[in-house]
């Protein structure tokens, strides 16, 4: 079972309009709502690939209910922790030329609910997987990640981390099975450059030395890299017309895991599927239809560069 943990769930509202002008009424041409939160997206895409998954998270108010209702319609198992504050709504606007991202901080999570979530995590199956992805809502401190990982260690739950918090560097001492940074996060968190292939290889080696077992490095239109500590592979990206980059990284991670777990093999197919899925999502509102993945995979090439 692949569990996913979203501490800061959300509804994404994707809006398209022709131009965005200040101090005037801007008419929208298309609006789409979708249940979201980074690890929620991972569960949705895993389900589309017929993989067993269960979504954990904090949910509150009408927006939290909407997410649970939508996941239930998708027949995704949920272990919710209900809070009083309202789950955030993120807004993504594409005006035909630019994309604007308005992302909320998230709801307030009381201490007793933080403890309740830890109890839920302690109830998970031994020898399973937990994807921890996304930002922290109000009143959840970065040290909370350590509390979660401590439980995972006692239950032999393999952890996949996709977080942009500086705390990631310290969490590598837990030796997570996989982390999925992008190039900006490698620079912001670790101070590592990825402008050249040589810099990428050196940066991945540095992150391995800190404790990461495997690394999936996504770089948008520049493609993605995977390193298992011994070898490094590169997969190119399919050119697309960008609609929204929201959710693309989450979908790429889910696609990779759907092929790579549990044997940790099939690296080339997993990378192609990750790149193709990310591209298909980026040219869509929300996660889109995921209907071009096979076509895009045929256009991709994976090269072992180390």
MISEDO-686777 format. One record per residue (C-alpha): residue number from 0; residue in three letters; x, y, z. Coordinates in pm, 1 decimal, always signed. Layout:
+------+------+----------+----------+----------+
| resi | resn |        x |        y |        z |
+------+------+----------+----------+----------+
|  NUM |  Ala |        X |        Y |        Z |
...
+------+------+----------+----------+----------+
END
This chain:
+------+------+----------+----------+----------+
| resi | resn |        x |        y |        z |
+------+------+----------+----------+----------+
|    0 |  Unk |     +0.0 |     +0.0 |     +0.0 |
|    1 |  Unk |   +120.1 |   +349.6 |    -85.9 |
|    2 |  Unk |    -11.0 |   +597.3 |   +171.6 |
|    3 |  Unk |     +8.1 |   +969.6 |   +105.7 |
|    4 |  Unk |    +16.6 |  +1245.5 |   +366.6 |
|    5 |  Unk |    -98.2 |  +1598.0 |   +284.5 |
|    6 |  Unk |    -69.7 |  +1825.5 |   +586.0 |
|    7 |  Unk |   -203.9 |  +2123.6 |   +389.5 |
|    8 |  Unk |   -483.5 |  +2002.2 |   +161.7 |
|    9 |  Unk |   -645.7 |  +2241.0 |    -85.3 |
|   10 |  Unk |   -895.2 |  +2297.0 |   -360.9 |
|   11 |  Unk |   -732.5 |  +2426.4 |   -677.1 |
|   12 |  Unk |   -935.4 |  +2671.8 |   -883.9 |
|   13 |  Unk |   -789.4 |  +2700.1 |  -1234.5 |
|   14 |  Unk |   -909.2 |  +3004.8 |  -1428.6 |
|   15 |  Unk |   -852.9 |  +3105.5 |  -1788.5 |
|   16 |  Unk |   -920.1 |  +3453.3 |  -1923.3 |
|   17 |  Unk |   -816.1 |  +3673.2 |  -2212.9 |
|   18 |  Unk |   -593.1 |  +3928.8 |  -2047.5 |
|   19 |  Unk |   -592.4 |  +4031.7 |  -1683.1 |
|   20 |  Unk |   -647.2 |  +4401.2 |  -1625.4 |
|   21 |  Unk |   -637.1 |  +4580.5 |  -1286.5 |
|   22 |  Unk |   -929.2 |  +4782.0 |  -1149.3 |
|   23 |  Unk |  -1174.7 |  +4636.9 |  -1400.8 |
|   24 |  Unk |  -1406.0 |  +4339.2 |  -1446.1 |
|   25 |  Unk |  -1217.6 |  +4045.7 |  -1601.6 |
|   26 |  Unk |  -1444.6 |  +3785.8 |  -1759.1 |
|   27 |  Unk |  -1330.0 |  +3426.1 |  -1734.2 |
|   28 |  Unk |  -1349.6 |  +3186.8 |  -2027.7 |
|   29 |  Unk |  -1303.8 |  +2867.3 |  -1824.2 |
|   30 |  Unk |  -1298.0 |  +2768.5 |  -1456.5 |
|   31 |  Unk |  -1218.6 |  +2427.5 |  -1314.6 |
|   32 |  Unk |  -1212.0 |  +2305.8 |   -954.3 |
|   33 |  Unk |  -1016.4 |  +2004.9 |   -835.0 |
|   34 |  Unk |   -929.6 |  +1837.3 |   -503.8 |
|   35 |  Unk |   -568.1 |  +1911.3 |   -432.5 |
|   36 |  Unk |   -275.8 |  +1925.4 |   -199.8 |
|   37 |  Unk |    +45.1 |  +1773.8 |   -332.9 |
|   38 |  Unk |    +14.9 |  +1424.9 |   -184.7 |
|   39 |  Unk |   -357.8 |  +1419.1 |   -264.7 |
|   40 |  Unk |   -253.6 |  +1457.0 |   -628.5 |
|   41 |  Unk |    -15.2 |  +1165.5 |   -588.2 |
|   42 |  Unk |   -299.9 |   +943.7 |   -465.4 |
|   43 |  Unk |   -527.6 |  +1053.1 |   -749.9 |
|   44 |  Unk |   -269.8 |   +971.4 |  -1016.3 |
|   45 |  Unk |   -169.7 |   +644.2 |   -848.8 |
|   46 |  Unk |   -536.0 |   +544.1 |   -854.6 |
|   47 |  Unk |   -557.3 |   +626.3 |  -1225.1 |
|   48 |  Unk |   -266.1 |   +387.2 |  -1274.9 |
|   49 |  Unk |   -454.3 |   +120.3 |  -1073.5 |
|   50 |  Unk |   -218.7 |   +127.0 |   -775.8 |
|   51 |  Unk |   -339.7 |    +76.2 |   -418.4 |
|   52 |  Unk |   -330.0 |   +406.2 |   -232.7 |
|   53 |  Unk |   -478.6 |   +574.4 |    +73.1 |
|   54 |  Unk |   -484.2 |   +950.6 |   +132.9 |
|   55 |  Unk |   -418.9 |  +1099.2 |   +477.7 |
|   56 |  Unk |   -466.7 |  +1466.4 |   +555.5 |
|   57 |  Unk |   -632.6 |  +1745.6 |   +751.4 |
|   58 |  Unk |   -974.1 |  +1849.4 |   +617.5 |
|   59 |  Unk |  -1200.2 |  +2132.8 |   +733.7 |
|   60 |  Unk |  -1516.3 |  +2319.7 |   +635.8 |
|   61 |  Unk |  -1701.4 |  +2307.5 |   +305.9 |
|   62 |  Unk |  -1380.4 |  +2291.3 |   +107.8 |
|   63 |  Unk |  -1248.7 |  +1997.6 |   +308.7 |
|   64 |  Unk |  -1578.5 |  +1816.2 |   +255.8 |
|   65 |  Unk |  -1554.5 |  +1878.1 |   -119.0 |
|   66 |  Unk |  -1212.2 |  +1714.0 |   -135.4 |
|   67 |  Unk |  -1329.4 |  +1409.7 |    +59.7 |
|   68 |  Unk |  -1642.4 |  +1380.4 |   -157.3 |
|   69 |  Unk |  -1438.1 |  +1396.8 |   -477.4 |
|   70 |  Unk |  -1182.2 |  +1142.4 |   -359.3 |
|   71 |  Unk |  -1465.6 |   +913.1 |   -253.5 |
|   72 |  Unk |  -1614.2 |   +937.0 |   -603.5 |
|   73 |  Unk |  -1275.5 |   +825.2 |   -736.5 |
|   74 |  Unk |  -1287.7 |   +527.9 |   -496.1 |
|   75 |  Unk |   -973.0 |   +641.7 |   -319.2 |
|   76 |  Unk |   -943.4 |   +526.8 |    +40.6 |
|   77 |  Unk |   -914.5 |   +817.1 |   +286.6 |
|   78 |  Unk |   -801.3 |   +844.4 |   +647.5 |
|   79 |  Unk |   -910.2 |  +1199.8 |   +729.9 |
|   80 |  Unk |   -836.5 |  +1412.2 |  +1034.1 |
|   81 |  Unk |  -1115.7 |  +1669.7 |  +1064.4 |
|   82 |  Unk |  -1041.1 |  +2024.8 |  +1182.4 |
|   83 |  Unk |  -1266.3 |  +2325.5 |  +1242.9 |
|   84 |  Unk |  -1083.0 |  +2575.0 |  +1023.7 |
|   85 |  Unk |  -1152.8 |  +2583.5 |   +648.6 |
|   86 |  Unk |   -929.4 |  +2402.7 |   +402.3 |
|   87 |  Unk |   -761.3 |  +2654.7 |   +171.5 |
|   88 |  Unk |   -851.5 |  +2729.7 |   -190.1 |
|   89 |  Unk |   -563.4 |  +2805.8 |   -427.9 |
|   90 |  Unk |   -622.0 |  +3008.6 |   -742.8 |
|   91 |  Unk |   -427.9 |  +2968.9 |  -1068.1 |
|   92 |  Unk |   -496.7 |  +3219.2 |  -1345.9 |
|   93 |  Unk |   -382.6 |  +3186.9 |  -1705.1 |
|   94 |  Unk |   -444.3 |  +3508.1 |  -1902.1 |
|   95 |  Unk |   -331.9 |  +3364.6 |  -2233.8 |
|   96 |  Unk |    +28.0 |  +3476.1 |  -2188.5 |
|   97 |  Unk |   +120.6 |  +3439.5 |  -1821.8 |
|   98 |  Unk |    +30.3 |  +3215.7 |  -1530.1 |
|   99 |  Unk |    -49.2 |  +3367.7 |  -1188.9 |
|  100 |  Unk |    -39.7 |  +3149.2 |   -876.2 |
|  101 |  Unk |   -228.0 |  +3256.9 |   -562.9 |
|  102 |  Unk |   -155.6 |  +2999.4 |   -293.2 |
|  103 |  Unk |   -300.7 |  +3021.2 |    +58.2 |
|  104 |  Unk |   -112.9 |  +2954.8 |   +382.3 |
|  105 |  Unk |   -365.5 |  +2699.4 |   +497.6 |
|  106 |  Unk |   -587.8 |  +2647.0 |   +803.6 |
|  107 |  Unk |   -502.0 |  +2639.9 |  +1173.0 |
|  108 |  Unk |   -442.6 |  +2288.0 |  +1303.9 |
|  109 |  Unk |   -489.5 |  +2253.5 |  +1684.6 |
|  110 |  Unk |   -238.7 |  +2056.2 |  +1889.8 |
|  111 |  Unk |   -489.5 |  +1782.0 |  +1967.2 |
|  112 |  Unk |   -545.9 |  +1729.0 |  +1594.9 |
|  113 |  Unk |   -172.5 |  +1708.1 |  +1532.8 |
|  114 |  Unk |   -161.7 |  +1428.8 |  +1789.2 |
|  115 |  Unk |   -463.5 |  +1262.6 |  +1627.3 |
|  116 |  Unk |   -284.3 |  +1254.1 |  +1293.1 |
|  117 |  Unk |    +20.3 |  +1091.2 |  +1451.5 |
|  118 |  Unk |   -210.5 |   +822.3 |  +1590.3 |
|  119 |  Unk |   -350.5 |   +766.3 |  +1239.3 |
|  120 |  Unk |     +1.9 |   +727.2 |  +1102.7 |
|  121 |  Unk |    +83.3 |   +484.3 |  +1384.6 |
|  122 |  Unk |   -210.7 |   +270.6 |  +1267.2 |
|  123 |  Unk |    -72.0 |   +225.6 |   +913.6 |
|  124 |  Unk |    +44.5 |   -112.8 |   +789.3 |
|  125 |  Unk |   +399.4 |   -221.0 |   +859.8 |
|  126 |  Unk |   +635.0 |   -247.5 |   +560.5 |
|  127 |  Unk |   +433.3 |     -4.9 |   +349.0 |
|  128 |  Unk |   +515.9 |   +330.0 |   +184.1 |
|  129 |  Unk |   +431.0 |   +686.2 |   +285.2 |
|  130 |  Unk |   +458.2 |   +982.6 |    +48.4 |
|  131 |  Unk |   +490.3 |  +1308.5 |   +243.7 |
|  132 |  Unk |   +436.6 |  +1602.9 |    +16.9 |
|  133 |  Unk |   +345.3 |  +1968.5 |    +32.2 |
|  134 |  Unk |   +360.1 |  +2265.9 |   +267.9 |
|  135 |  Unk |   +279.3 |  +2310.5 |   +636.7 |
|  136 |  Unk |    -45.7 |  +2473.0 |   +755.4 |
|  137 |  Unk |    -66.6 |  +2709.4 |  +1051.6 |
|  138 |  Unk |    +47.5 |  +2574.7 |  +1390.2 |
|  139 |  Unk |   +239.1 |  +2281.1 |  +1245.5 |
|  140 |  Unk |   +607.5 |  +2338.1 |  +1302.0 |
|  141 |  Unk |   +881.1 |  +2181.1 |  +1084.8 |
|  142 |  Unk |   +973.9 |  +1947.8 |  +1372.0 |
|  143 |  Unk |   +643.1 |  +1770.6 |  +1312.0 |
|  144 |  Unk |   +803.9 |  +1598.9 |  +1014.3 |
|  145 |  Unk |  +1044.9 |  +1431.3 |  +1254.5 |
|  146 |  Unk |   +757.7 |  +1301.3 |  +1467.4 |
|  147 |  Unk |   +607.3 |  +1143.9 |  +1156.4 |
|  148 |  Unk |   +935.9 |   +990.1 |  +1044.0 |
|  149 |  Unk |  +1005.3 |   +852.1 |  +1391.9 |
|  150 |  Unk |   +680.5 |   +654.7 |  +1370.4 |
|  151 |  Unk |   +764.8 |   +537.5 |  +1019.9 |
|  152 |  Unk |  +1099.1 |   +402.3 |  +1139.8 |
|  153 |  Unk |   +936.0 |   +194.6 |  +1412.8 |
|  154 |  Unk |   +692.5 |    +41.7 |  +1160.9 |
|  155 |  Unk |   +944.3 |     -2.6 |   +877.9 |
|  156 |  Unk |   +741.8 |   +230.3 |   +655.6 |
|  157 |  Unk |   +954.4 |   +351.4 |   +363.9 |
|  158 |  Unk |   +925.8 |   +729.0 |   +320.9 |
|  159 |  Unk |   +915.2 |   +934.5 |     +1.2 |
|  160 |  Unk |   +965.6 |  +1308.2 |    +59.4 |
|  161 |  Unk |   +856.2 |  +1589.2 |   -170.6 |
|  162 |  Unk |   +876.7 |  +1901.9 |    +42.8 |
|  163 |  Unk |  +1028.7 |  +2241.3 |    -30.0 |
|  164 |  Unk |  +1091.9 |  +2332.3 |   +335.4 |
|  165 |  Unk |  +1455.9 |  +2388.0 |   +441.6 |
|  166 |  Unk |  +1394.2 |  +2113.5 |   +699.6 |
|  167 |  Unk |  +1439.2 |  +1863.3 |   +416.7 |
|  168 |  Unk |  +1817.1 |  +1879.3 |   +456.1 |
|  169 |  Unk |  +1795.3 |  +1762.4 |   +818.9 |
|  170 |  Unk |  +1534.9 |  +1495.7 |   +739.9 |
|  171 |  Unk |  +1782.6 |  +1320.3 |   +510.8 |
|  172 |  Unk |  +1942.5 |  +1174.2 |   +823.2 |
|  173 |  Unk |  +1637.2 |   +942.2 |   +831.0 |
|  174 |  Unk |  +1760.0 |   +801.0 |   +496.9 |
|  175 |  Unk |  +1430.7 |   +838.0 |   +302.9 |
|  176 |  Unk |  +1376.5 |   +588.5 |    +23.8 |
|  177 |  Unk |  +1326.2 |   +866.1 |   -233.1 |
|  178 |  Unk |  +1316.4 |  +1244.0 |   -246.5 |
|  179 |  Unk |  +1182.5 |  +1451.2 |   -537.3 |
|  180 |  Unk |  +1331.3 |  +1798.6 |   -541.8 |
|  181 |  Unk |  +1322.2 |  +2030.2 |   -840.8 |
|  182 |  Unk |  +1621.1 |  +2234.9 |   -952.4 |
|  183 |  Unk |  +1505.6 |  +2545.6 |   -762.6 |
|  184 |  Unk |  +1473.8 |  +2347.7 |   -439.2 |
|  185 |  Unk |  +1822.7 |  +2200.9 |   -477.9 |
|  186 |  Unk |  +1956.3 |  +2555.8 |   -496.0 |
|  187 |  Unk |  +1737.6 |  +2707.1 |   -222.7 |
|  188 |  Unk |  +1771.5 |  +2424.8 |    +30.9 |
|  189 |  Unk |  +2116.4 |  +2283.0 |    -40.2 |
|  190 |  Unk |  +2287.0 |  +2566.1 |   -229.4 |
|  191 |  Unk |  +2353.4 |  +2335.3 |   -525.0 |
|  192 |  Unk |  +2365.9 |  +2433.5 |   -892.4 |
|  193 |  Unk |  +2220.5 |  +2233.4 |  -1183.1 |
|  194 |  Unk |  +2316.1 |  +2443.9 |  -1485.7 |
|  195 |  Unk |  +2532.0 |  +2175.2 |  -1642.3 |
|  196 |  Unk |  +2530.3 |  +1795.6 |  -1648.1 |
|  197 |  Unk |  +2847.7 |  +1793.2 |  -1440.1 |
|  198 |  Unk |  +2684.4 |  +2016.3 |  -1178.8 |
|  199 |  Unk |  +2376.1 |  +1789.8 |  -1168.5 |
|  200 |  Unk |  +2587.3 |  +1478.2 |  -1109.5 |
|  201 |  Unk |  +2789.8 |  +1652.0 |   -838.2 |
|  202 |  Unk |  +2474.6 |  +1790.3 |   -672.3 |
|  203 |  Unk |  +2303.8 |  +1452.4 |   -667.2 |
|  204 |  Unk |  +2615.6 |  +1297.5 |   -514.2 |
|  205 |  Unk |  +2614.6 |  +1560.3 |   -240.6 |
|  206 |  Unk |  +2248.5 |  +1495.3 |   -154.8 |
|  207 |  Unk |  +2313.2 |  +1119.9 |   -143.3 |
|  208 |  Unk |  +2597.2 |  +1181.0 |   +101.8 |
|  209 |  Unk |  +2347.5 |  +1352.8 |   +333.8 |
|  210 |  Unk |  +2128.9 |  +1043.1 |   +346.5 |
|  211 |  Unk |  +1889.2 |  +1026.4 |    +49.7 |
|  212 |  Unk |  +1879.5 |   +672.2 |    -92.0 |
|  213 |  Unk |  +1728.8 |   +767.5 |   -428.8 |
|  214 |  Unk |  +1664.7 |  +1104.5 |   -594.0 |
|  215 |  Unk |  +1417.8 |  +1202.7 |   -867.1 |
|  216 |  Unk |  +1516.7 |  +1552.1 |   -983.2 |
|  217 |  Unk |  +1253.0 |  +1728.7 |  -1193.2 |
|  218 |  Unk |  +1346.8 |  +2028.7 |  -1405.9 |
|  219 |  Unk |  +1029.9 |  +2108.8 |  -1600.0 |
|  220 |  Unk |  +1090.9 |  +2158.6 |  -1971.6 |
|  221 |  Unk |  +1457.2 |  +2064.8 |  -1917.4 |
|  222 |  Unk |  +1362.9 |  +1705.8 |  -1833.2 |
|  223 |  Unk |  +1433.3 |  +1497.3 |  -1524.7 |
|  224 |  Unk |  +1711.7 |  +1295.3 |  -1364.1 |
|  225 |  Unk |  +1710.1 |   +986.7 |  -1143.0 |
|  226 |  Unk |  +1997.7 |   +869.8 |   -925.2 |
|  227 |  Unk |  +2020.9 |   +557.8 |   -709.1 |
|  228 |  Unk |  +2356.1 |   +656.2 |   -561.7 |
|  229 |  Unk |  +2552.0 |   +448.2 |   -811.3 |
|  230 |  Unk |  +2414.0 |   +550.8 |  -1148.2 |
|  231 |  Unk |  +2242.4 |   +859.1 |  -1289.9 |
|  232 |  Unk |  +1987.4 |   +862.3 |  -1573.1 |
|  233 |  Unk |  +1840.9 |  +1153.5 |  -1771.6 |
|  234 |  Unk |  +1506.4 |  +1172.2 |  -1951.2 |
|  235 |  Unk |  +1416.3 |  +1457.3 |  -2184.4 |
|  236 |  Unk |  +1082.9 |  +1642.2 |  -2186.6 |
|  237 |  Unk |   +811.7 |  +1667.1 |  -2449.8 |
|  238 |  Unk |   +751.5 |  +2026.0 |  -2570.5 |
|  239 |  Unk |   +400.9 |  +2144.9 |  -2484.6 |
|  240 |  Unk |   +190.5 |  +2459.0 |  -2466.0 |
|  241 |  Unk |   +187.2 |  +2536.3 |  -2093.9 |
|  242 |  Unk |   -153.0 |  +2588.0 |  -1933.9 |
|  243 |  Unk |    -64.2 |  +2539.3 |  -1566.2 |
|  244 |  Unk |   +242.1 |  +2392.2 |  -1400.1 |
|  245 |  Unk |    +40.5 |  +2321.6 |  -1084.3 |
|  246 |  Unk |    +18.1 |  +1948.5 |  -1008.7 |
|  247 |  Unk |   +271.3 |  +1848.1 |  -1276.2 |
|  248 |  Unk |   +546.9 |  +1755.6 |  -1030.6 |
|  249 |  Unk |   +306.0 |  +1558.9 |   -811.9 |
|  250 |  Unk |   +178.0 |  +1366.2 |  -1112.5 |
|  251 |  Unk |   +534.3 |  +1293.5 |  -1227.0 |
|  252 |  Unk |   +617.9 |  +1150.0 |   -885.3 |
|  253 |  Unk |   +308.5 |   +929.3 |   -883.1 |
|  254 |  Unk |   +381.4 |   +805.0 |  -1233.9 |
|  255 |  Unk |   +739.6 |   +719.8 |  -1138.5 |
|  256 |  Unk |   +631.1 |   +533.2 |   -824.2 |
|  257 |  Unk |   +367.5 |   +338.1 |  -1017.5 |
|  258 |  Unk |   +645.1 |   +167.2 |  -1216.1 |
|  259 |  Unk |   +937.9 |   +177.3 |   -973.4 |
|  260 |  Unk |   +771.2 |    +30.7 |   -663.7 |
|  261 |  Unk |   +793.3 |   -217.7 |   -507.0 |
|  262 |  Unk |  +1090.2 |   -376.3 |   -686.1 |
|  263 |  Unk |  +1277.9 |    -47.4 |   -743.5 |
|  264 |  Unk |  +1343.8 |   -161.0 |  -1099.1 |
|  265 |  Unk |  +1216.1 |    -52.6 |  -1444.4 |
|  266 |  Unk |  +1395.6 |   +282.2 |  -1408.1 |
|  267 |  Unk |  +1379.3 |   +376.9 |  -1776.3 |
|  268 |  Unk |  +1006.8 |   +307.0 |  -1808.3 |
|  269 |  Unk |   +939.0 |   +484.8 |  -1478.1 |
|  270 |  Unk |  +1128.7 |   +794.7 |  -1594.8 |
|  271 |  Unk |   +952.5 |   +805.7 |  -1931.1 |
|  272 |  Unk |   +616.5 |   +768.6 |  -1759.5 |
|  273 |  Unk |   +704.9 |  +1043.6 |  -1511.7 |
|  274 |  Unk |   +814.6 |  +1286.4 |  -1783.4 |
|  275 |  Unk |   +517.9 |  +1209.4 |  -2008.4 |
|  276 |  Unk |   +267.9 |  +1243.6 |  -1723.7 |
|  277 |  Unk |   +413.7 |  +1573.7 |  -1604.8 |
|  278 |  Unk |   +393.3 |  +1716.4 |  -1957.0 |
|  279 |  Unk |    +34.6 |  +1598.3 |  -2004.4 |
|  280 |  Unk |    -66.8 |  +1761.3 |  -1676.4 |
|  281 |  Unk |   +117.4 |  +2088.4 |  -1747.2 |
|  282 |  Unk |    -82.5 |  +2137.7 |  -2067.1 |
|  283 |  Unk |   -408.4 |  +2094.7 |  -1873.8 |
|  284 |  Unk |   -614.9 |  +2258.7 |  -1602.3 |
|  285 |  Unk |   -552.1 |  +2068.0 |  -1280.2 |
|  286 |  Unk |   -452.4 |  +1709.2 |  -1348.4 |
|  287 |  Unk |   -640.4 |  +1701.4 |  -1678.4 |
|  288 |  Unk |   -741.7 |  +1382.3 |  -1857.3 |
|  289 |  Unk |   -402.8 |  +1206.5 |  -1854.5 |
|  290 |  Unk |   -485.0 |  +1082.3 |  -2204.3 |
|  291 |  Unk |   -155.7 |  +1143.8 |  -2389.0 |
|  292 |  Unk |    +87.8 |   +960.1 |  -2164.6 |
|  293 |  Unk |   +145.7 |   +659.1 |  -2390.7 |
|  294 |  Unk |   +190.7 |   +883.6 |  -2695.1 |
|  295 |  Unk |   +440.8 |  +1105.1 |  -2516.5 |
|  296 |  Unk |   +635.5 |   +809.1 |  -2375.4 |
|  297 |  Unk |   +714.8 |   +696.8 |  -2729.8 |
|  298 |  Unk |   +884.9 |  +1032.6 |  -2794.8 |
|  299 |  Unk |  +1109.4 |  +1021.1 |  -2488.3 |
|  300 |  Unk |  +1463.1 |   +887.6 |  -2452.8 |
|  301 |  Unk |  +1633.6 |   +784.7 |  -2128.5 |
|  302 |  Unk |  +2013.3 |   +799.6 |  -2119.1 |
|  303 |  Unk |  +2241.7 |   +670.3 |  -1847.6 |
|  304 |  Unk |  +2494.2 |   +948.2 |  -1791.8 |
|  305 |  Unk |  +2686.0 |   +789.8 |  -1506.3 |
+------+------+----------+----------+----------+
END
